[in-house]
């Protein structure tokens, strides 16, 4: 364990293991959700599940061993929907052609990560926007938790409304939230894991379980899917718009999430590089791109400080293949409380935003509001990045914005223009 420098980080192997287990159970829902979304591309569910597990394991090993960071890399929520419903169903690419776009986007991401481009990009982004991303992601995470737990529900007139408080699923979520929150404020080690475990057991005892519990899973023939990226349509505009959009999303989501969650910012460079290599592996393994997941914050909140946390998550994902039907039975009411609490912890970053200067806080405000309201981290970031230089220009302060920031904003704007033209 010398390579992880556990003692220098003020942690212990037990604490890192607990953090890893906590992060795993917090993100375990991806075992069901990501394959379910990818099947809408025509990809077999069992294959999508195996690709999800392998891509997550590879990503966690990369960032754990290379970056020594307690971050989980897994197919990103939002990006998987973009891959399925925009690239495949919207642009008319097959899922094999979509994987080719993932490979090229990952390669571009990697080039930026191993050159001075990454550092320049990071320093060019204003601190107010970085903090805005963290807060926006925190609210988004809480929103996902409230949705998964049934505390809020869709509504035709108001879009969202209060869920059915008397339903077993919602009552389980409320119980889990009160239990986990009580444990956390008392600073009990492993509070998230204990809360999830007790809530899951109670849920199963009263008949509340995951929607896909009991489904038959088989991985026979998966090897034929590895390396199935199809470049046959590389001359079509839709293919390159897909590549461009994916590149922007994965680069800036990874940058924003790493800045928002890494306990030690000195680990950003290697963690960013690990994220890039992980994206490339997704194109070979057969899934949408991985990104640093916001659920990593649960493990960090439990004391995870080194790559041991990430490696533990990677190992548990591989082991989960033996118990895939069991994990699909975990009720969402057991996961939702952790998402809600961790989201609240991330919102505390709002205190670092300067509210004396509207040209600083308003773009951050757009990011904070639009990430959850558009259900897209990428769109929230894009609007904030586009508006920031416009406000500085309106104030007659063009030099307050770096040339790189102008380029980033222009790329985001161009991306929307291209999407509107298709």
C-alpha positions, -999 to 999 in steps of 0.1 A, spaced: 0 0 0 31 22 -2 20 35 -36 -12 50 -22 6 68 7 -22 61 31 -6 75 62 5 107 45 -32 113 35 -43 109 72 -64 79 65 -64 42 71 -70 11 50 -102 4 69 -115 39 63 -106 36 26 -123 2 23 -155 16 40 -154 46 16 -151 23 -14 -180 1 -3 -201 32 4 -194 46 -31 -201 12 -47 -236 9 -31 -244 45 -39 -236 40 -76 -247 4 -78 -280 15 -94 -260 21 -126 -259 -17 -130 -296 -15 -139 -300 21 -152 -272 22 -178 -280 -11 -195 -317 -2 -195 -309 30 -214 -285 14 -238 -310 -13 -248 -329 15 -266 -301 15 -291 -308 -21 -299 -279 -34 -277 -288 -66 -258 -294 -59 -220 -270 -86 -208 -242 -73 -230 -248 -37 -220 -247 -48 -183 -213 -65 -188 -199 -36 -207 -211 -13 -179 -193 -34 -153 -161 -38 -172 -159 -1 -182 -164 9 -146 -138 -15 -133 -113 -3 -158 -120 33 -151 -118 28 -113 -85 9 -116 -71 36 -138 -79 66 -116 -71 46 -84 -37 34 -95 -26 62 -118 -43 92 -101 -45 79 -65 -79 95 -63 -110 83 -45 -131 89 -76 -155 64 -93 -155 64 -131 -187 49 -145 -209 55 -176 -223 89 -169 -260 96 -164 -270 121 -190 -242 111 -214 -258 76 -217 -291 93 -226 -273 116 -251 -256 86 -267 -289 67 -270 -315 93 -278 -294 119 -296 -266 101 -313 -283 68 -322 -320 77 -323 -317 114 -332 -288 114 -356 -296 80 -370 -263 63 -362 -262 26 -352 -249 18 -317 -217 5 -334 -212 38 -352 -219 55 -319 -191 36 -303 -168 48 -331 -177 84 -321 -169 75 -285 -134 62 -296 -125 94 -315 -139 117 -288 -119 98 -262 -87 101 -283 -92 139 -286 -98 140 -248 -66 120 -242 -45 143 -263 -58 174 -244 -52 156 -211 -15 147 -217 -5 181 -232 -5 215 -215 -40 220 -230 -56 205 -199 -38 228 -174 -46 259 -195 -82 249 -198 -84 245 -161 -68 278 -152 -89 296 -179 -122 287 -162 -132 313 -136 -135 301 -100 -171 313 -98 -180 289 -126 -161 260 -110 -180 265 -77 -212 269 -97 -207 235 -113 -202 219 -79 -234 235 -65 -254 227 -96 -243 191 -96 -252 189 -59 -287 201 -65 -289 177 -95 -278 148 -73 -304 157 -47 -331 160 -75 -322 125 -87 -324 112 -52 -358 128 -46 -370 113 -79 -357 79 -72 -372 78 -38 -406 89 -50 -406 121 -30 -412 140 -62 -430 128 -93 -437 140 -128 -467 162 -134 -482 173 -167 -490 208 -156 -462 217 -132 -436 192 -145 -428 180 -110 -449 177 -79 -449 160 -45 -450 122 -47 -475 99 -30 -464 101 6 -484 71 17 -468 47 -8 -444 20 5 -416 33 -17 -418 69 -4 -422 58 32 -391 36 29 -372 66 14 -383 89 43 -373 63 68 -339 58 51 -333 96 49 -341 102 86 -320 72 97 -290 80 75 -291 117 83 -293 109 120 -262 87 118 -243 112 97 -249 142 119 -237 121 149 -205 115 128 -209 77 130 -183 61 107 -199 43 78 -232 61 83 -241 60 46 -234 23 43 -252 14 76 -282 35 66 -284 19 31 -280 -16 45 -307 -13 71 -331 5 47 -325 -21 20 -332 -50 44 -364 -34 57 -375 -27 21 -370 -63 11 -388 -75 42 -419 -54 33 -418 -63 -3 -402 -32 -18 -374 -41 -42 -357 -30 -75 -378 -30 -106 -357 -55 -125 -353 -80 -97 -353 -116 -109 -346 -109 -145 -325 -136 -162 -290 -124 -172 -266 -142 -196 -233 -130 -210 -229 -157 -236 -215 -142 -268 -204 -109 -254 -169 -113 -269 -185 -107 -304 -194 -72 -292 -159 -61 -281 -143 -39 -307 -175 -35 -327 -170 3 -334 -181 10 -370 -164 39 -389 -183 33 -421 -201 67 -419 -171 88 -409 -177 112 -439 -212 121 -427 -218 154 -409 -240 137 -383 -210 115 -373 -187 145 -367 -213 165 -349 -217 135 -326 -179 134 -320 -178 171 -314 -207 171 -289 -193 141 -270 -158 156 -268 -172 188 -253 -194 170 -229 -169 145 -215 -140 170 -213 -159 197 -194 -180 174 -173 -148 155 -162 -130 188 -155 -159 203 -136 -167 172 -115 -130 165 -107 -125 201 -96 -157 199 -75 -149 166 -57 -112 159 -55 -101 164 -19 -66 171 -32 -65 193 -63 -29 183 -69 -43 150 -82 -63 167 -110 -39 162 -138 -34 124 -135 -71 119 -126 -81 138 -158 -57 116 -178 -71 85 -163 -106 97 -172 -95 102 -208 -81 67 -211 -112 52 -195 -133 70 -222 -113 53 -250 -118 19 -233 -156 24 -235 -155 25 -272 -139 -9 -272 -160 -25 -244 -193 -13 -258 -209 14 -237 -214 52 -235 -184 72 -220 -174 71 -184 -171 102 -163 -162 110 -127 -195 102 -110 -211 126 -85 -218 97 -63 -180 96 -55 -188 123 -30 -205 97 -8 -172 78 -4 -152 110 1 -177 120 28 -169 87 45 -132 96 45 -119 82 12 -87 101 3 -67 77 -19 -69 54 -49 -77 25 -26 -113 37 -25 -116 36 -63 -98 2 -66 -123 -12 -40 -152 0 -61 -137 -15 -92 -132 -49 -76 -168 -48 -62 -182 -41 -96 -164 -72 -110 -177 -93 -80 -212 -79 -86 -214 -100 -118 -218 -130 -96 -247 -114 -78 -262 -92 -106 -298 -103 -99 -293 -95 -62 -282 -60 -68 -310 -53 -92 -333 -61 -62 -319 -32 -40 -348 -8 -36 -342 28 -48 -355 40 -14 -322 27 1 -301 46 -24 -320 79 -26 -312 92 10 -275 91 3 -279 110 -30 -300 137 -12 -276 142 17 -244 142 -5 -261 167 -28 -267 190 2 -231 187 12 -220 198 -23 -243 229 -22 -221 243 6 -197 254 -22 -220 283 -29 -204 303 -1 -173 306 -23 -191 325 -51 -186 363 -50 -220 379 -50 -208 415 -52 -201 412 -89 -232 402 -110 -210 393 -140 -194 366 -118 -224 352 -99 -251 353 -126 -233 329 -150 -227 306 -120 -264 310 -111 -273 298 -147 -251 267 -142 -267 260 -108 -302 263 -121 -299 248 -155 -280 216 -145 -310 202 -126 -337 219 -146 -324 206 -180 -314 173 -164 -280 178 -180 -247 187 -165 -234 196 -200 -262 220 -209 -260 238 -175 -222 243 -179 -227 254 -215 -251 282 -207 -229 296 -179 -198 295 -201 -215 313 -230 -230 340 -208 -198 348 -188 -178 364 -216 -209 382 -229 -214 400 -195 -177 409 -193 -179 424 -228 -211 443 -218 -191 458 -189 -163 468 -212 -139 443 -196 -129 421 -226 -94 414 -210 -111 399 -179 -118 368 -200 -89 347 -212 -85 338 -249 -91 302 -240 -124 310 -223 -135 328 -254 -127 297 -275 -145 274 -250 -176 296 -251 -175 298 -289 -173 260 -291 -203 256 -268 -222 281 -289 -212 264 -322 -223 231 -308 -258 244 -302 -259 260 -337 -249 227 -353 -275 208 -333 -302 233 -343 -293 228 -380 -297 191 -380 
